[in-house]
Amino acid sequence: MQITKENTVADVVSKNLGSDHVFSKYKIDFCCGGGDTLDKICKESGVDFEVLKAEIESINNKISGLSNTKDADIPSIIEQAKDGYHVSISDAIFEILPFAAKVAEVHGFEHTEVVEINKLVKGVDIVITEMFQNSIMSLYPIINEIAALNAKKEGVSLELLKNLQKTIKRNEIAQQLIGDSLKEIAALSSHYSVPAEACNSYRFLYEKLHGFHHEVQKYMHLEKNVLIPKVLKEIE
């Protein structure tokens, strides 16, 4: 795609492989802030548009030939979410939780921010679990039902549409809470920069949190900016 200042962040991430890493590099939220234009986020973050554009085009060209999520069908996107992101994110938070608690206990007196990070990680774990359950138990089954009705060229009932809207709204609320918490964790940790005297557990925690933050953003982008718009387009 031709990248312009009027493009939204979400559209660029959907159509340019690797652009999520570029946005993360400049601490630009490509999930909850996905509706913002490049012009807006460049002005807010102080990043030169031409530099951002060049980096996105460069990394996209290096990994071209792979399919973009924008081109995937709805069943493939759901499969990627369930079998890919749900598993990797759940595994990551399971690994992070004990280290967050350990670092808070050992280093919390000198570095009070890790105590708050531990609390935030626990909260994120709860909300992510609820969000995944909502997707698996409600959102994806409703989407599959809509797809089946469309395949038979049957109309979608008003009740089904209302249920879809409710499940989408629940996940939107969860995504906002998660996004806010991850931003706070990033700020408290000086964007995952460990102190010079940090022990291996401290370093491991920040490294894992950094990767976790990026993985969660990619998942929420996939659902919010790719899957949901495709579903809504199906029922127009």
C-alpha positions, 0 to 999 in steps of 0.5 A: 500500500502507498503510505500517507499521513491520512492512513490510520495506524490500524490500516498500516499494521494490517497491510504492512508486515512488520510495521507493528515492530516499528510502531512499538519501537517509537512507543506508538499504540497500534491497538487502542490507538489504531484509529489515529492517523499517521499524521496525528501520531507523528505529531504527538510522538515527535516522530518524523513521518518520512522516517517512520514511513521509510522504516515501515516500507523497509521492514515490509519489503524484507518480509514480503511474500507472506500473507497479510492478516487483512487478506485472511478469511474470518475462520483463519483469523479466529484460528490464529487468535485461538490457537496462536495468540490465546496460547502464547499470551496465556503461557507468557502471563503464567511465566511472568506472574511468579517473577513479578511477585518475586522481584516485588518481594526482593527489590520492592523496598529499593525499587517501589515501582516493581511492587506496583508492576506486580499489582498491575500484572495480576490485574492484567491476568484477570482481565485477559482471562475474562476477555479470552473467555468472552471471545471463545464462549460468545464472540467467536460462536456468534461470528460463526453463526453469522457466517453460516447464515450468510453462506445459506443467504439467510438474514441475521436476526436483530437479536443476534446482532444485539448479542454481537454488539454486546460481546464486542463491547465487553471486549472493547472495555477489556482491551482498554483496561489492558492497554491502560495497564500495559502503558502504565507498566511500560512507564513505571519500568522506563519502557522495560529498562532494568537498573544497572544492578538488576539481578537475573530475575529482574532482567528476565521479568522486564524482558518477558514483560516487553515481549508480552506487551507487544504480543498482546497489542498484536492480538488486540489489533487482530481482533479489534481492527481486522476481525470485527470490521470484516464481520461487520462488513459481512452483515452490511 
